[in-house]
Amino acid sequence: MDQMLPFIGDVGFPIVVTLYLLHKIEAKLDMLNESIIGLPGRMREGIHPKAS
């Protein structure tokens, strides 16, 4: 057990930073996914614009 504590201390900080960055990028990936899913519809509107 005494050998594990320094290992957790050394590895703990990078794990926390990684989890923080993954959390931050998750929202941006969700927005990107929604944009990609909606792209065909937006392209159709651009080819055949709605009459205003």
HTML snippet that shows the backbone in 3Dmol.js (N, CA, C, O; Angstrom):
<script src="https://3Dmol.org/build/3Dmol-min.js"></script>
<div id="view" style="width:600px;height:400px;position:relative"></div>
<script>
const pdb = `
ATOM      1  N   MET A   1       0.830  -1.201   0.000  1.00  0.00           N
ATOM      2  CA  MET A   1       0.000   0.000   0.000  1.00  0.00           C
ATOM      3  C   MET A   1       0.861   1.246   0.000  1.00  0.00           C
ATOM      4  O   MET A   1       0.499   2.241  -0.628  1.00  0.00           O
ATOM      5  N   ASP A   2       1.985   1.218   0.684  1.00  0.00           N
ATOM      6  CA  ASP A   2       2.858   2.388   0.742  1.00  0.00           C
ATOM      7  C   ASP A   2       3.443   2.717  -0.630  1.00  0.00           C
ATOM      8  O   ASP A   2       3.757   3.874  -0.911  1.00  0.00           O
ATOM      9  N   GLN A   3       3.588   1.714  -1.473  1.00  0.00           N
ATOM     10  CA  GLN A   3       4.133   1.948  -2.806  1.00  0.00           C
ATOM     11  C   GLN A   3       3.076   2.559  -3.734  1.00  0.00           C
ATOM     12  O   GLN A   3       3.423   3.201  -4.725  1.00  0.00           O
ATOM     13  N   MET A   4       1.821   2.369  -3.426  1.00  0.00           N
ATOM     14  CA  MET A   4       0.742   2.872  -4.284  1.00  0.00           C
ATOM     15  C   MET A   4       0.514   4.371  -4.101  1.00  0.00           C
ATOM     16  O   MET A   4       0.146   5.051  -5.058  1.00  0.00           O
ATOM     17  N   LEU A   5       0.724   4.895  -2.905  1.00  0.00           N
ATOM     18  CA  LEU A   5       0.430   6.307  -2.649  1.00  0.00           C
ATOM     19  C   LEU A   5       1.252   7.249  -3.523  1.00  0.00           C
ATOM     20  O   LEU A   5       0.673   8.179  -4.085  1.00  0.00           O
ATOM     21  N   PRO A   6       2.553   7.070  -3.673  1.00  0.00           N
ATOM     22  CA  PRO A   6       3.286   7.970  -4.583  1.00  0.00           C
ATOM     23  C   PRO A   6       2.828   7.833  -6.032  1.00  0.00           C
ATOM     24  O   PRO A   6       2.792   8.818  -6.769  1.00  0.00           O
ATOM     25  N   PHE A   7       2.480   6.625  -6.439  1.00  0.00           N
ATOM     26  CA  PHE A   7       2.000   6.409  -7.801  1.00  0.00           C
ATOM     27  C   PHE A   7       0.699   7.167  -8.036  1.00  0.00           C
ATOM     28  O   PHE A   7       0.538   7.805  -9.076  1.00  0.00           O
ATOM     29  N   ILE A   8      -0.225   7.106  -7.093  1.00  0.00           N
ATOM     30  CA  ILE A   8      -1.494   7.824  -7.217  1.00  0.00           C
ATOM     31  C   ILE A   8      -1.230   9.333  -7.239  1.00  0.00           C
ATOM     32  O   ILE A   8      -1.864  10.063  -8.001  1.00  0.00           O
ATOM     33  N   GLY A   9      -0.309   9.793  -6.415  1.00  0.00           N
ATOM     34  CA  GLY A   9       0.029  11.213  -6.393  1.00  0.00           C
ATOM     35  C   GLY A   9       0.631  11.673  -7.707  1.00  0.00           C
ATOM     36  O   GLY A   9       0.329  12.770  -8.178  1.00  0.00           O
ATOM     37  N   ASP A  10       1.473  10.853  -8.299  1.00  0.00           N
ATOM     38  CA  ASP A  10       2.116  11.221  -9.564  1.00  0.00           C
ATOM     39  C   ASP A  10       1.147  11.153 -10.731  1.00  0.00           C
ATOM     40  O   ASP A  10       1.193  12.008 -11.615  1.00  0.00           O
ATOM     41  N   VAL A  11       0.289  10.178 -10.754  1.00  0.00           N
ATOM     42  CA  VAL A  11      -0.603   9.960 -11.882  1.00  0.00           C
ATOM     43  C   VAL A  11      -1.924  10.699 -11.701  1.00  0.00           C
ATOM     44  O   VAL A  11      -2.628  10.924 -12.685  1.00  0.00           O
ATOM     45  N   GLY A  12      -2.278  11.076 -10.507  1.00  0.00           N
ATOM     46  CA  GLY A  12      -3.566  11.696 -10.230  1.00  0.00           C
ATOM     47  C   GLY A  12      -3.779  13.008 -10.958  1.00  0.00           C
ATOM     48  O   GLY A  12      -4.854  13.239 -11.511  1.00  0.00           O
ATOM     49  N   PHE A  13      -2.767  13.878 -10.968  1.00  0.00           N
ATOM     50  CA  PHE A  13      -2.912  15.178 -11.610  1.00  0.00           C
ATOM     51  C   PHE A  13      -3.181  15.049 -13.106  1.00  0.00           C
ATOM     52  O   PHE A  13      -4.106  15.692 -13.602  1.00  0.00           O
ATOM     53  N   PRO A  14      -2.414  14.245 -13.848  1.00  0.00           N
ATOM     54  CA  PRO A  14      -2.734  14.102 -15.278  1.00  0.00           C
ATOM     55  C   PRO A  14      -4.121  13.531 -15.535  1.00  0.00           C
ATOM     56  O   PRO A  14      -4.767  13.891 -16.519  1.00  0.00           O
ATOM     57  N   ILE A  15      -4.579  12.652 -14.668  1.00  0.00           N
ATOM     58  CA  ILE A  15      -5.923  12.095 -14.841  1.00  0.00           C
ATOM     59  C   ILE A  15      -6.970  13.184 -14.647  1.00  0.00           C
ATOM     60  O   ILE A  15      -7.931  13.260 -15.412  1.00  0.00           O
ATOM     61  N   VAL A  16      -6.795  14.022 -13.640  1.00  0.00           N
ATOM     62  CA  VAL A  16      -7.745  15.106 -13.388  1.00  0.00           C
ATOM     63  C   VAL A  16      -7.754  16.082 -14.559  1.00  0.00           C
ATOM     64  O   VAL A  16      -8.822  16.515 -14.989  1.00  0.00           O
ATOM     65  N   VAL A  17      -6.597  16.429 -15.073  1.00  0.00           N
ATOM     66  CA  VAL A  17      -6.524  17.341 -16.221  1.00  0.00           C
ATOM     67  C   VAL A  17      -7.194  16.724 -17.439  1.00  0.00           C
ATOM     68  O   VAL A  17      -7.925  17.409 -18.155  1.00  0.00           O
ATOM     69  N   THR A  18      -6.957  15.442 -17.682  1.00  0.00           N
ATOM     70  CA  THR A  18      -7.568  14.759 -18.816  1.00  0.00           C
ATOM     71  C   THR A  18      -9.085  14.745 -18.701  1.00  0.00           C
ATOM     72  O   THR A  18      -9.780  15.020 -19.679  1.00  0.00           O
ATOM     73  N   LEU A  19      -9.606  14.432 -17.530  1.00  0.00           N
ATOM     74  CA  LEU A  19     -11.056  14.419 -17.334  1.00  0.00           C
ATOM     75  C   LEU A  19     -11.655  15.804 -17.529  1.00  0.00           C
ATOM     76  O   LEU A  19     -12.739  15.935 -18.097  1.00  0.00           O
ATOM     77  N   TYR A  20     -10.960  16.836 -17.064  1.00  0.00           N
ATOM     78  CA  TYR A  20     -11.429  18.210 -17.235  1.00  0.00           C
ATOM     79  C   TYR A  20     -11.497  18.568 -18.721  1.00  0.00           C
ATOM     80  O   TYR A  20     -12.491  19.126 -19.186  1.00  0.00           O
ATOM     81  N   LEU A  21     -10.445  18.247 -19.456  1.00  0.00           N
ATOM     82  CA  LEU A  21     -10.414  18.570 -20.881  1.00  0.00           C
ATOM     83  C   LEU A  21     -11.465  17.779 -21.652  1.00  0.00           C
ATOM     84  O   LEU A  21     -12.082  18.315 -22.572  1.00  0.00           O
ATOM     85  N   LEU A  22     -11.678  16.527 -21.299  1.00  0.00           N
ATOM     86  CA  LEU A  22     -12.722  15.731 -21.950  1.00  0.00           C
ATOM     87  C   LEU A  22     -14.102  16.329 -21.693  1.00  0.00           C
ATOM     88  O   LEU A  22     -14.957  16.343 -22.578  1.00  0.00           O
ATOM     89  N   HIS A  23     -14.306  16.817 -20.486  1.00  0.00           N
ATOM     90  CA  HIS A  23     -15.591  17.444 -20.151  1.00  0.00           C
ATOM     91  C   HIS A  23     -15.797  18.718 -20.971  1.00  0.00           C
ATOM     92  O   HIS A  23     -16.899  18.972 -21.458  1.00  0.00           O
ATOM     93  N   LYS A  24     -14.744  19.515 -21.123  1.00  0.00           N
ATOM     94  CA  LYS A  24     -14.837  20.765 -21.874  1.00  0.00           C
ATOM     95  C   LYS A  24     -15.098  20.508 -23.359  1.00  0.00           C
ATOM     96  O   LYS A  24     -15.869  21.238 -23.983  1.00  0.00           O
ATOM     97  N   ILE A  25     -14.476  19.499 -23.920  1.00  0.00           N
ATOM     98  CA  ILE A  25     -14.599  19.252 -25.356  1.00  0.00           C
ATOM     99  C   ILE A  25     -15.895  18.517 -25.696  1.00  0.00           C
ATOM    100  O   ILE A  25     -16.318  18.517 -26.852  1.00  0.00           O
ATOM    101  N   GLU A  26     -16.523  17.898 -24.710  1.00  0.00           N
ATOM    102  CA  GLU A  26     -17.747  17.126 -24.962  1.00  0.00           C
ATOM    103  C   GLU A  26     -18.849  18.005 -25.556  1.00  0.00           C
ATOM    104  O   GLU A  26     -19.514  17.597 -26.508  1.00  0.00           O
ATOM    105  N   ALA A  27     -19.047  19.190 -25.012  1.00  0.00           N
ATOM    106  CA  ALA A  27     -20.098  20.078 -25.519  1.00  0.00           C
ATOM    107  C   ALA A  27     -19.806  20.502 -26.952  1.00  0.00           C
ATOM    108  O   ALA A  27     -20.716  20.597 -27.776  1.00  0.00           O
ATOM    109  N   LYS A  28     -18.535  20.755 -27.247  1.00  0.00           N
ATOM    110  CA  LYS A  28     -18.177  21.161 -28.600  1.00  0.00           C
ATOM    111  C   LYS A  28     -18.376  20.010 -29.582  1.00  0.00           C
ATOM    112  O   LYS A  28     -18.781  20.237 -30.722  1.00  0.00           O
ATOM    113  N   LEU A  29     -18.102  18.803 -29.164  1.00  0.00           N
ATOM    114  CA  LEU A  29     -18.323  17.651 -30.024  1.00  0.00           C
ATOM    115  C   LEU A  29     -19.815  17.433 -30.266  1.00  0.00           C
ATOM    116  O   LEU A  29     -20.210  17.045 -31.365  1.00  0.00           O
ATOM    117  N   ASP A  30     -20.636  17.676 -29.264  1.00  0.00           N
ATOM    118  CA  ASP A  30     -22.086  17.555 -29.441  1.00  0.00           C
ATOM    119  C   ASP A  30     -22.592  18.581 -30.454  1.00  0.00           C
ATOM    120  O   ASP A  30     -23.424  18.256 -31.301  1.00  0.00           O
ATOM    121  N   MET A  31     -22.094  19.820 -30.373  1.00  0.00           N
ATOM    122  CA  MET A  31     -22.494  20.844 -31.333  1.00  0.00           C
ATOM    123  C   MET A  31     -22.044  20.471 -32.741  1.00  0.00           C
ATOM    124  O   MET A  31     -22.789  20.665 -33.701  1.00  0.00           O
ATOM    125  N   LEU A  32     -20.849  19.945 -32.869  1.00  0.00           N
ATOM    126  CA  LEU A  32     -20.337  19.531 -34.172  1.00  0.00           C
ATOM    127  C   LEU A  32     -21.179  18.397 -34.746  1.00  0.00           C
ATOM    128  O   LEU A  32     -21.484  18.389 -35.938  1.00  0.00           O
ATOM    129  N   ASN A  33     -21.549  17.453 -33.910  1.00  0.00           N
ATOM    130  CA  ASN A  33     -22.381  16.337 -34.343  1.00  0.00           C
ATOM    131  C   ASN A  33     -23.744  16.824 -34.842  1.00  0.00           C
ATOM    132  O   ASN A  33     -24.220  16.364 -35.880  1.00  0.00           O
ATOM    133  N   GLU A  34     -24.371  17.746 -34.115  1.00  0.00           N
ATOM    134  CA  GLU A  34     -25.657  18.299 -34.535  1.00  0.00           C
ATOM    135  C   GLU A  34     -25.527  19.050 -35.853  1.00  0.00           C
ATOM    136  O   GLU A  34     -26.422  18.981 -36.696  1.00  0.00           O
ATOM    137  N   SER A  35     -24.421  19.767 -36.040  1.00  0.00           N
ATOM    138  CA  SER A  35     -24.202  20.498 -37.289  1.00  0.00           C
ATOM    139  C   SER A  35     -24.063  19.545 -38.461  1.00  0.00           C
ATOM    140  O   SER A  35     -24.602  19.795 -39.539  1.00  0.00           O
ATOM    141  N   ILE A  36     -23.348  18.463 -38.255  1.00  0.00           N
ATOM    142  CA  ILE A  36     -23.150  17.485 -39.326  1.00  0.00           C
ATOM    143  C   ILE A  36     -24.471  16.801 -39.664  1.00  0.00           C
ATOM    144  O   ILE A  36     -24.765  16.572 -40.837  1.00  0.00           O
ATOM    145  N   ILE A  37     -25.262  16.475 -38.658  1.00  0.00           N
ATOM    146  CA  ILE A  37     -26.559  15.833 -38.904  1.00  0.00           C
ATOM    147  C   ILE A  37     -27.489  16.771 -39.669  1.00  0.00           C
ATOM    148  O   ILE A  37     -28.229  16.317 -40.542  1.00  0.00           O
ATOM    149  N   GLY A  38     -27.468  18.066 -39.361  1.00  0.00           N
ATOM    150  CA  GLY A  38     -28.342  19.023 -40.017  1.00  0.00           C
ATOM    151  C   GLY A  38     -27.837  19.520 -41.359  1.00  0.00           C
ATOM    152  O   GLY A  38     -28.558  20.232 -42.058  1.00  0.00           O
ATOM    153  N   LEU A  39     -26.639  19.169 -41.729  1.00  0.00           N
ATOM    154  CA  LEU A  39     -26.043  19.672 -42.961  1.00  0.00           C
ATOM    155  C   LEU A  39     -26.814  19.288 -44.225  1.00  0.00           C
ATOM    156  O   LEU A  39     -27.002  20.154 -45.080  1.00  0.00           O
ATOM    157  N   PRO A  40     -27.266  18.061 -44.393  1.00  0.00           N
ATOM    158  CA  PRO A  40     -28.019  17.747 -45.625  1.00  0.00           C
ATOM    159  C   PRO A  40     -29.259  18.617 -45.806  1.00  0.00           C
ATOM    160  O   PRO A  40     -29.550  19.057 -46.919  1.00  0.00           O
ATOM    161  N   GLY A  41     -29.983  18.866 -44.737  1.00  0.00           N
ATOM    162  CA  GLY A  41     -31.169  19.719 -44.826  1.00  0.00           C
ATOM    163  C   GLY A  41     -30.815  21.147 -45.204  1.00  0.00           C
ATOM    164  O   GLY A  41     -31.510  21.777 -46.001  1.00  0.00           O
ATOM    165  N   ARG A  42     -29.741  21.650 -44.634  1.00  0.00           N
ATOM    166  CA  ARG A  42     -29.318  23.009 -44.967  1.00  0.00           C
ATOM    167  C   ARG A  42     -28.835  23.088 -46.403  1.00  0.00           C
ATOM    168  O   ARG A  42     -29.024  24.108 -47.067  1.00  0.00           O
ATOM    169  N   MET A  43     -28.213  22.024 -46.888  1.00  0.00           N
ATOM    170  CA  MET A  43     -27.752  22.022 -48.274  1.00  0.00           C
ATOM    171  C   MET A  43     -28.942  21.990 -49.224  1.00  0.00           C
ATOM    172  O   MET A  43     -28.916  22.652 -50.262  1.00  0.00           O
ATOM    173  N   ARG A  44     -29.992  21.229 -48.888  1.00  0.00           N
ATOM    174  CA  ARG A  44     -31.196  21.199 -49.717  1.00  0.00           C
ATOM    175  C   ARG A  44     -31.844  22.574 -49.781  1.00  0.00           C
ATOM    176  O   ARG A  44     -32.307  22.996 -50.841  1.00  0.00           O
ATOM    177  N   GLU A  45     -31.880  23.269 -48.661  1.00  0.00           N
ATOM    178  CA  GLU A  45     -32.450  24.618 -48.639  1.00  0.00           C
ATOM    179  C   GLU A  45     -31.626  25.565 -49.503  1.00  0.00           C
ATOM    180  O   GLU A  45     -32.174  26.482 -50.115  1.00  0.00           O
ATOM    181  N   GLY A  46     -30.330  25.354 -49.557  1.00  0.00           N
ATOM    182  CA  GLY A  46     -29.472  26.211 -50.372  1.00  0.00           C
ATOM    183  C   GLY A  46     -29.661  25.946 -51.846  1.00  0.00           C
ATOM    184  O   GLY A  46     -29.566  26.866 -52.658  1.00  0.00           O
ATOM    185  N   ILE A  47     -29.927  24.706 -52.205  1.00  0.00           N
ATOM    186  CA  ILE A  47     -30.124  24.360 -53.621  1.00  0.00           C
ATOM    187  C   ILE A  47     -31.493  24.810 -54.085  1.00  0.00           C
ATOM    188  O   ILE A  47     -31.632  25.350 -55.182  1.00  0.00           O
ATOM    189  N   HIS A  48     -32.497  24.596 -53.270  1.00  0.00           N
ATOM    190  CA  HIS A  48     -33.870  24.982 -53.581  1.00  0.00           C
ATOM    191  C   HIS A  48     -34.370  25.938 -52.497  1.00  0.00           C
ATOM    192  O   HIS A  48     -35.093  25.523 -51.591  1.00  0.00           O
ATOM    193  N   PRO A  49     -33.993  27.201 -52.584  1.00  0.00           N
ATOM    194  CA  PRO A  49     -34.398  28.124 -51.511  1.00  0.00           C
ATOM    195  C   PRO A  49     -35.920  28.272 -51.447  1.00  0.00           C
ATOM    196  O   PRO A  49     -36.618  28.211 -52.459  1.00  0.00           O
ATOM    197  N   LYS A  50     -36.396  28.466 -50.243  1.00  0.00           N
ATOM    198  CA  LYS A  50     -37.835  28.643 -50.029  1.00  0.00           C
ATOM    199  C   LYS A  50     -38.257  29.997 -50.612  1.00  0.00           C
ATOM    200  O   LYS A  50     -37.514  30.975 -50.535  1.00  0.00           O
ATOM    201  N   ALA A  51     -39.443  30.036 -51.186  1.00  0.00           N
ATOM    202  CA  ALA A  51     -39.961  31.278 -51.732  1.00  0.00           C
ATOM    203  C   ALA A  51     -40.367  32.186 -50.583  1.00  0.00           C
ATOM    204  O   ALA A  51     -41.112  31.776 -49.693  1.00  0.00           O
ATOM    205  N   SER A  52     -39.881  33.408 -50.603  1.00  0.00           N
ATOM    206  CA  SER A  52     -40.214  34.352 -49.538  1.00  0.00           C
ATOM    207  C   SER A  52     -41.202  35.383 -50.011  1.00  0.00           C
ATOM    208  O   SER A  52     -41.596  36.260 -49.242  1.00  0.00           O
TER     209      SER A  52
END
`;
const viewer = $3Dmol.createViewer("view");
viewer.addModel(pdb, "pdb");
viewer.setStyle({}, {cartoon: {color: "spectrum"}});
viewer.zoomTo();
viewer.render();
</script>
